[in-house]
Amino acid sequence: MTDLPEHISIWGELADTDHELRHVDVAGVRTRVLRAGSGPDLVLLHGTGGHLEAYARDIAGLARDFTVTAYDMVGHGWSELPDRPYTIDVLCSHLVGLLDALGIATAHLSGESLGGWVAAWTAAHHPERVDRLVLNTPGNIANKPEVMERLKASTLAAVRDPSDATVRRRVEFLFHHTEMVTDELVNLRRQVYSRPGFVRAIENTLVLQDPVIRRDFAWDPAWVGKIAAPTLLLWTDHDPTGGLDEADLLLGWIPDARLTVIEDAGHWPQWEKPRLYLQSHRQFLLDHPDPS
C-alpha cells in the first residue's frame, strides 16, 4: 500500500521490534524503561517535561546495532515523582543509578535538550561510565534569560492546563514542521501532564530555568572542558533554543568534539528527520558509514 503515511503511530514504529517495557527500582525511584536490540549499550535521554516516546521513531533503527535503553527521567513521564528539585546533579545520579540497576558498566549516551545537559554532566563527572557522547540540540548553552523564561512559561501553561490547545502549542514548539505533531503525541503528553502530582514535579524540573539555581549547573568551560569522551554535537538549522553560535561554544570547550547539522528540523530532529538522526549515530558511534 503506497497511501500509508510515513508515521502511523508510536506503536506502529515498535510493532516489529522485540522490546521490553518495565519499571526498574533506581535507589527507591520507580523508573520506566524501554529496552531493545543487542550490541554496545546506548542510552537515550529525553528533554524537559518529556518521556521515552520522544525516541519512538528511532528505537527500531538503533536496535539493529545497539542495546538501546530509553527511559523516563525521575519526575518525568511515568517514572516516580518524588518532591524534590530535579537539578542536574540529581538527574545525573538517577542516570548512574539506572546504569547500575541494569548492570551497564559503560554506555554511549545520546541526550536531547535537557537530556543532553544531563548526559554532558555525566560525561564530565563520571567519565568512566561514558564511551561516546551525542548532544542533540542541548539548548541554551549561552544561558539566555529570555530562552529560560519562554521554556518555563510554555511548559507551566501546558501542565497547569493540559487541554489539547495548550499541550499542542508546547509540543509544536519542538518542531519546525508543526504539521508532523500528531494527536497521539499530544494526547500522550496530556496524559502525562494530568498525572497526580505532576504540576509539582514540573515545578521541580523548572528550577533549572531559575538563573540563581541554574548558576551551579550552567554550561561553562570549567566543567564542560572535562568531557573526555568523543562527542558529536547534533544541531539543526531551526532549533528554537539555540543557534550554531552556541554549538561553536561547545566545539571550543570539549576537547574531542565534532558538529553535524541536520537541516529543515527544529528541536526534535529524532522525530522530524529520523533517517538522518540514525545515520549520524551509526557513523559516529560505530565509525563506519550508514549501511542503509
Disulfide bonds with the S-S distance in Angstrom:
none
